[in-house]
Amino acid sequence: MLKRILRYLNGTKKCGIMYLGVTSATLESYSDSDYAGDPLTRRSTSGMVFKYNGGAIAWRSQRQNCIALSTTEAEFIAESQAVKEAIWLNNLLKELCCVTSVPSLQMDNQSAIRLVKNPEFHNRTKHIDFRYKFIREQYENKQLNVINCSSEVQAADILTKPLAKDRFLKLKLMLGMYNFGN
């Protein structure tokens, strides 16, 4: 792990984030999770990235504080954390007169997306009821759009698992990170 961190720091020391001057900018949010990625505790890691004007403005990778019982639950936990942050960031951008639309949340887990968009009671997921009701309420009140994205363009992947070099470089560019040094 330490070797991977040092390799990352060395490889990105001349990188910066470039923002584009887009007039109709919206807040783009990505959330992802690895399921039971910690081999000792079996806790999952949540990753979330928030982009505005083509570059990342906020991001976080954090170990989940409970053990998820399924991939869908791990994704849903990450999603609920991202929704809270996206709403806060979007309200800040509205205050600054930078954005007028609702944020989009992009996820690569179909089951978690169906949970948000389908108001039926799901017996297998009643243990995540509070998170479900919070996200569902935000979706119904049109406070966010939930969008399916393929795993290939899931920007939050960069925060949840080790990646091959080509995939890492592709996601780094998606976040607006460019090499500005020689």
PATI-317605 format. One line per field, with one value per atom (N, C-alpha, C, O): x, y, z; atom name. Coordinates in pm, whole numbers. Last residue first. Example, Ala and Ser with C-alpha at 12.3 -4.5 7.8 and 13.67 -1.06 7.14 Angstrom:
2
x: [1285 1367 1290 1341 1319 1230 1320 1424] $
y: [-225 -106 3 114 -569 -450 -330 -332] $
z: [708 714 787 804 780 780 780 846] $
a: [N CA C O N CA C O] $
***
This chain:
182
x: [731 806 828 889 387 533 598 530 122 163 314 364 -101 39 86 89 -432 -338 -197 -177 -747 -607 -516 -523 -1015 -957 -812 -758 -1114 -1123 -1066 -1069 -1043 -1185 -1205 -1302 -771 -813 -961 -1000 -796 -729 -768 -795 -904 -987 -928 -1002 -679 -807 -895 -952 -489 -464 -593 -614 -614 -584 -566 -621 -611 -740 -721 -802 -333 -414 -548 -592 -257 -205 -293 -326 -524 -417 -379 -460 -589 -624 -501 -389 -726 -608 -648 -730 -1025 -949 -824 -817 -1151 -1194 -1109 -1119 -1092 -1082 -1113 -1102 -1144 -1006 -983 -869 -1417 -1334 -1192 -1127 -1536 -1508 -1429 -1380 -1591 -1476 -1439 -1323 -1677 -1708 -1587 -1493 -1656 -1651 -1690 -1732 -1672 -1558 -1544 -1433 -1913 -1796 -1674 -1583 -2155 -2082 -1961 -1913 -2415 -2295 -2222 -2226 -2736 -2652 -2531 -2544 -2826 -2791 -2705 -2612 -3053 -2971 -2951 -3048 -3068 -3094 -3002 -2886 -3209 -3098 -3150 -3262 -3439 -3316 -3192 -3083 -3701 -3621 -3499 -3461 -3828 -3838 -3754 -3738 -3742 -3882 -3902 -3983 -3472 -3503 -3646 -3668 -3505 -3431 -3463 -3479 -3642 -3706 -3636 -3703 -3444 -3569 -3641 -3694 -3256 -3222 -3349 -3359 -3412 -3346 -3318 -3353 -3491 -3592 -3532 -3594 -3238 -3328 -3428 -3447 -3146 -3071 -3160 -3160 -3346 -3329 -3253 -3291 -3321 -3442 -3420 -3472 -3160 -3102 -3212 -3198 -3317 -3215 -3143 -3071 -3469 -3531 -3431 -3457 -3402 -3321 -3381 -3347 -3578 -3438 -3351 -3238 -3821 -3803 -3656 -3614 -3890 -3799 -3764 -3686 -4170 -4098 -4013 -4063 -4139 -4191 -4108 -3990 -4040 -4089 -4143 -4190 -3752 -3871 -3922 -3852 -3517 -3621 -3753 -3856 -3356 -3390 -3512 -3601 -3336 -3388 -3432 -3533 -3212 -3353 -3414 -3532 -2954 -3032 -3180 -3265 -2880 -2889 -2969 -3045 -2880 -2970 -2988 -3099 -2677 -2818 -2914 -3019 -2411 -2478 -2628 -2698 -2270 -2258 -2325 -2297 -2385 -2353 -2344 -2404 -2397 -2371 -2320 -2225 -2613 -2534 -2520 -2619 -2635 -2654 -2563 -2449 -2806 -2688 -2726 -2836 -3023 -3000 -2877 -2847 -2920 -2983 -2955 -2875 -2776 -2920 -2991 -3111 -2467 -2543 -2691 -2727 -2352 -2275 -2356 -2318 -2422 -2480 -2402 -2389 -2352 -2250 -2295 -2218 -2574 -2548 -2449 -2461 -2525 -2642 -2624 -2654 -2301 -2286 -2405 -2387 -2428 -2319 -2301 -2288 -2604 -2658 -2552 -2583 -2415 -2504 -2566 -2579 -2299 -2217 -2305 -2273 -2527 -2458 -2376 -2382 -2583 -2684 -2619 -2653 -2345 -2386 -2488 -2481 -2346 -2241 -2281 -2256 -2572 -2563 -2462 -2488 -2493 -2611 -2607 -2634 -2273 -2253 -2371 -2352 -2395 -2293 -2274 -2262 -2558 -2620 -2521 -2559 -2364 -2457 -2518 -2528 -2248 -2166 -2255 -2224 -2476 -2412 -2327 -2333 -2513 -2616 -2562 -2599 -2290 -2309 -2409 -2390 -2349 -2224 -2235 -2193 -2591 -2590 -2464 -2472 -2500 -2599 -2599 -2604 -2335 -2277 -2372 -2329 -2427 -2432 -2363 -2336 -2394 -2431 -2441 -2463 -2134 -2243 -2269 -2175 -2057 -2030 -2153 -2262 -1988 -2062 -2029 -1980 -1849 -1847 -1932 -1946 -1627 -1763 -1764 -1688 -1351 -1397 -1536 -1560 -1342 -1355 -1406 -1493 -1253 -1248 -1250 -1168 -1370 -1344 -1343 -1422 -1369 -1362 -1335 -1283 -1433 -1433 -1429 -1479 -1392 -1390 -1392 -1356 -1249 -1293 -1285 -1183 -1366 -1262 -1321 -1429 -1576 -1477 -1369 -1287 -1748 -1670 -1554 -1445 -1716 -1783 -1692 -1571 -1760 -1697 -1784 -1907 -1685 -1777 -1704 -1600 -1673 -1606 -1714 -1820 -1625 -1714 -1633 -1536 -1623 -1552 -1654 -1755 -1603 -1685 -1594 -1500 -1516 -1468 -1561 -1593 -1635 -1620 -1565 -1568 -1498 -1569 -1539 -1432 -1359 -1463 -1550 -1662 -1135 -1264 -1383 -1497 -934 -938 -1076 -1128 -965 -962 -970 -1009 -1176 -1076 -1075 -1174 -1393 -1256 -1148 -1036 -1671 -1590 -1443 -1376 -1688 -1764 -1669 -1594 -1621 -1573 -1649 -1670 -1830 -1786 -1719 -1756 -1912 -1878 -1835 -1806 -2045 -2022 -1997 -2052 -2022 -1998 -1981 -1910 -2177 -2136 -2121 -2200 -2158 -2158 -2104 -1998 -2334 -2253 -2269 -2380 -2316 -2390 -2291 -2178 -2295 -2232 -2329 -2412 -2311 -2425 -2374 -2407 -2056 -2159 -2278 -2339 -1730 -1858 -1967 -1971 -1427 -1523 -1655 -1689 -1281 -1322 -1424 -1501 -998 -1141 -1173 -1100 -756 -794 -947 -1015 -536 -671 -707 -691 -204 -299 -435 -448 112 -25 -106 -79 357 347 208 189 322 371 365 367 239 144 194 116 431 380 287 258 470 580 529 578 219 268 380 383 215 114 165 156 429 432 332 362 332 453 464 505 112 92 212 195 239 142 120 109 390 458 366 408 187 276 346 361 83 0 87 64] $
y: [1963 1909 1762 1699 1999 2008 1953 1902 1947 2081 2099 2205 1703 1720 1854 1873 1727 1729 1750 1806 1633 1638 1627 1531 1600 1729 1744 1854 1354 1444 1581 1670 1231 1259 1356 1432 1194 1296 1331 1447 982 1106 1220 1331 783 843 974 1066 731 772 842 947 649 769 822 943 413 524 654 757 256 296 415 508 224 285 336 446 93 226 295 413 -51 -63 78 170 37 30 6 38 -37 -21 -42 -128 145 23 52 153 390 272 148 55 610 625 498 498 553 591 599 596 528 406 436 354 768 737 607 579 767 844 810 820 544 570 635 567 455 600 637 750 179 238 387 441 117 111 175 221 352 226 232 340 497 513 380 305 618 500 535 596 879 838 713 703 1074 954 896 868 1410 1312 1194 1212 1581 1522 1429 1378 1694 1755 1694 1748 1609 1660 1740 1839 1471 1617 1687 1809 1212 1250 1401 1452 1231 1201 1246 1310 1278 1375 1356 1454 1040 1171 1278 1361 849 845 981 1030 914 928 934 1015 862 991 1012 1116 594 699 837 920 464 454 569 634 521 570 572 667 380 525 586 692 104 182 333 407 -112 17 119 210 -325 -285 -157 -99 -381 -300 -256 -160 -523 -406 -322 -205 -724 -762 -645 -664 -586 -663 -695 -694 -286 -394 -469 -420 -118 -166 -287 -378 100 -18 -51 -17 313 340 219 233 322 241 256 215 471 508 433 476 351 494 525 598 86 116 261 291 116 73 101 137 181 280 244 332 -60 60 169 242 -223 -252 -130 -101 -114 -111 -133 -69 78 -38 -28 55 305 193 66 -43 647 522 410 418 989 880 759 767 1240 1139 1021 958 1584 1448 1356 1391 1859 1779 1642 1592 2091 1993 1910 1892 2426 2295 2204 2236 2651 2665 2530 2522 2787 2675 2697 2754 3013 2936 2825 2775 3180 3202 3130 3181 3107 3180 3212 3265 2957 3081 3170 3292 2738 2824 2959 3063 2628 2681 2770 2868 2547 2645 2709 2831 2355 2475 2585 2702 2171 2237 2362 2464 2087 2157 2233 2345 1965 2076 2156 2279 1765 1867 1988 2102 1617 1681 1790 1897 1517 1610 1686 1806 1349 1457 1562 1682 1177 1262 1378 1492 1040 1131 1226 1343 885 982 1086 1206 730 819 923 1038 590 682 779 899 426 527 633 752 272 350 460 575 155 243 329 446 -9 100 202 323 -186 -108 12 122 -294 -216 -130 -13 -424 -318 -231 -108 -618 -515 -396 -281 -676 -705 -593 -486 -595 -735 -774 -891 -396 -410 -559 -638 -295 -401 -416 -445 53 -69 -172 -136 271 242 122 92 250 255 210 120 454 322 336 425 685 659 517 467 949 804 770 821 1228 1163 1012 956 1556 1411 1353 1421 1846 1778 1628 1580 1926 2031 1971 2039 1830 1787 1904 1974 1991 1950 1912 1957 2081 1990 1942 1859 2239 2299 2211 2261 2011 2132 2197 2208 1702 1781 1901 1895 1494 1599 1689 1746 1158 1268 1365 1323 904 999 1113 1160 577 682 774 729 359 448 549 599 29 166 242 195 -211 -159 -18 48 -450 -325 -279 -306 -671 -688 -564 -573 -659 -622 -648 -648 -774 -800 -774 -858 -690 -834 -867 -979 -456 -473 -620 -669 -476 -466 -483 -522 -514 -590 -591 -694 -375 -453 -536 -619 -40 -177 -257 -205 205 131 2 -57 539 399 335 403 825 748 603 552 1149 1007 939 991 1438 1360 1214 1162 1757 1614 1539 1572 2047 1966 1820 1767 2226 2156 2080 2053 2520 2415 2355 2424 2679 2606 2489 2373 2776 2869 2798 2852 2677 2636 2726 2749 2691 2800 2768 2827 2423 2481 2590 2582 2368 2391 2463 2553 2132 2239 2247 2146 2056 2039 2159 2273 1919 2016 1989 1909 1760 1762 1872 1911 1699 1813 1824 1890 1472 1594 1717 1829 1221 1331 1463 1557 1028 1040 1158 1192 1050 1081 1106 1194 965 1099 1141 1255 697 796 938 1022 586 587 690 761 611 684 693 796 435 577 659 765 191 245 394 471 159 169 231 314 130 246 268 382 -119 0 125 217] $
z: [-1706 -1821 -1805 -1892 -1584 -1577 -1702 -1792 -1589 -1630 -1628 -1667 -1658 -1622 -1677 -1798 -1523 -1635 -1582 -1474 -1427 -1385 -1507 -1583 -1468 -1505 -1465 -1467 -1433 -1318 -1347 -1261 -1670 -1646 -1530 -1528 -1623 -1720 -1703 -1719 -1442 -1400 -1494 -1448 -1600 -1496 -1446 -1411 -1764 -1823 -1719 -1746 -1576 -1656 -1719 -1726 -1479 -1388 -1467 -1429 -1712 -1653 -1558 -1557 -1744 -1850 -1795 -1829 -1499 -1535 -1639 -1623 -1306 -1404 -1451 -1444 -961 -1103 -1189 -1150 -641 -727 -873 -904 -542 -568 -649 -718 -495 -420 -439 -360 -651 -506 -427 -305 -910 -880 -728 -682 -925 -918 -875 -811 -976 -835 -818 -709 -1249 -1200 -1056 -1018 -1464 -1323 -1259 -1218 -1721 -1699 -1556 -1530 -1697 -1769 -1745 -1747 -1588 -1500 -1566 -1496 -1711 -1719 -1627 -1592 -1520 -1602 -1603 -1506 -1468 -1480 -1565 -1672 -1251 -1386 -1381 -1301 -1088 -1073 -1212 -1283 -993 -1097 -1072 -1038 -713 -785 -892 -884 -627 -577 -641 -627 -671 -784 -737 -798 -481 -474 -580 -578 -540 -566 -566 -642 -452 -592 -626 -728 -180 -261 -409 -483 -110 -92 -176 -237 -163 -238 -229 -329 33 -110 -194 -286 268 245 96 40 237 243 217 150 238 124 122 20 493 377 254 176 634 651 535 485 542 523 533 450 535 494 470 387 601 699 659 740 378 484 589 661 154 187 299 314 103 123 166 210 56 179 207 323 -57 -91 38 119 -170 -53 -95 -161 -457 -389 -266 -258 -608 -473 -398 -285 -789 -772 -628 -535 -787 -882 -863 -914 -590 -584 -669 -626 -673 -539 -529 -466 -922 -916 -780 -771 -833 -908 -904 -886 -717 -632 -702 -637 -947 -834 -744 -701 -1113 -1154 -1038 -1032 -1054 -996 -1023 -965 -1115 -1207 -1154 -1205 -1117 -1048 -1150 -1258 -1074 -1167 -1091 -1013 -1015 -945 -1038 -1075 -1082 -1130 -1050 -1021 -921 -951 -1008 -983 -1092 -986 -1021 -1139 -1194 -1212 -1093 -1005 -1168 -1147 -1157 -1131 -1053 -1104 -1075 -972 -951 -1048 -1114 -1219 -739 -872 -982 -1093 -490 -565 -707 -787 -426 -352 -426 -424 -594 -618 -549 -607 -469 -604 -643 -715 -228 -226 -363 -373 -330 -263 -255 -272 -423 -518 -458 -526 -181 -282 -381 -419 -61 4 -97 -98 -249 -219 -154 -187 -236 -362 -337 -398 28 -15 -141 -152 16 116 73 81 -193 -208 -109 -146 -85 -198 -216 -249 111 150 40 68 -54 45 95 119 -205 -271 -170 -198 -14 -82 -146 -140 41 148 88 132 -208 -155 -41 -29 -232 -327 -273 -290 -22 -19 -113 -77 -118 6 14 54 -350 -360 -235 -244 -239 -324 -334 -328 106 -37 -113 -58 362 343 196 164 497 401 376 370 812 714 625 673 864 892 784 677 779 923 962 1081 500 552 698 736 441 481 541 623 173 315 339 267 -24 -16 132 209 -201 -73 -93 -169 -342 -354 -216 -127 -539 -409 -435 -537 -794 -691 -551 -454 -1101 -968 -870 -864 -1402 -1307 -1173 -1136 -1564 -1619 -1524 -1563 -1406 -1514 -1559 -1589 -1146 -1191 -1294 -1272 -975 -1080 -1115 -1113 -713 -756 -853 -821 -611 -680 -727 -773 -371 -436 -494 -433 -241 -312 -376 -429 34 -49 -116 -55 96 83 -10 -119 341 205 210 314 566 541 398 344 642 540 524 474 800 861 770 816 627 771 831 905 362 391 540 576 240 345 387 442 60 10 114 79 45 141 103 111 -269 -171 -87 -139 -330 -346 -241 -131 -480 -363 -407 -509 -584 -610 -479 -381 -747 -625 -663 -760 -876 -900 -765 -679 -1006 -891 -931 -1011 -1138 -1170 -1050 -998 -1154 -1065 -1104 -1102 -1462 -1358 -1272 -1312 -1663 -1583 -1482 -1424 -1901 -1843 -1760 -1787 -1969 -1921 -1856 -1764 -1885 -1940 -1882 -1761 -1892 -1876 -1941 -2044 -1708 -1836 -1809 -1713 -1507 -1514 -1644 -1686 -1423 -1514 -1521 -1537 -1165 -1217 -1302 -1259 -1209 -1155 -1216 -1309 -1155 -1206 -1138 -1025 -1064 -1156 -1217 -1319 -908 -842 -933 -882 -981 -997 -940 -925 -928 -1064 -1087 -1202 -653 -744 -887 -956 -561 -529 -624 -671 -661 -702 -679 -769 -522 -668 -722 -818 -260 -301 -453 -506 -277 -244 -289 -349 -331 -426 -403 -499 -99 -229 -334 -414 87 95 -38 -83 0 0 0 -79] $
a: [N CA C O N CA C O N CA C O N CA C O N CA C O N CA C O N CA C O N CA C O N CA C O N CA C O N CA C O N CA C O N CA C O N CA C O N CA C O N CA C O N CA C O N CA C O N CA C O N CA C O N CA C O N CA C O N CA C O N CA C O N CA C O N CA C O N CA C O N CA C O N CA C O N CA C O N CA C O N CA C O N CA C O N CA C O N CA C O N CA C O N CA C O N CA C O N CA C O N CA C O N CA C O N CA C O N CA C O N CA C O N CA C O N CA C O N CA C O N CA C O N CA C O N CA C O N CA C O N CA C O N CA C O N CA C O N CA C O N CA C O N CA C O N CA C O N CA C O N CA C O N CA C O N CA C O N CA C O N CA C O N CA C O N CA C O N CA C O N CA C O N CA C O N CA C O N CA C O N CA C O N CA C O N CA C O N CA C O N CA C O N CA C O N CA C O N CA C O N CA C O N CA C O N CA C O N CA C O N CA C O N CA C O N CA C O N CA C O N CA C O N CA C O N CA C O N CA C O N CA C O N CA C O N CA C O N CA C O N CA C O N CA C O N CA C O N CA C O N CA C O N CA C O N CA C O N CA C O N CA C O N CA C O N CA C O N CA C O N CA C O N CA C O N CA C O N CA C O N CA C O N CA C O N CA C O N CA C O N CA C O N CA C O N CA C O N CA C O N CA C O N CA C O N CA C O N CA C O N CA C O N CA C O N CA C O N CA C O N CA C O N CA C O N CA C O N CA C O N CA C O N CA C O N CA C O N CA C O N CA C O N CA C O N CA C O N CA C O N CA C O N CA C O N CA C O N CA C O N CA C O N CA C O N CA C O N CA C O N CA C O N CA C O N CA C O N CA C O N CA C O N CA C O N CA C O N CA C O N CA C O N CA C O N CA C O N CA C O N CA C O N CA C O N CA C O N CA C O N CA C O N CA C O N CA C O N CA C O N CA C O N CA C O N CA C O N CA C O N CA C O N CA C O N CA C O N CA C O N CA C O N CA C O N CA C O N CA C O N CA C O N CA C O N CA C O] $
***
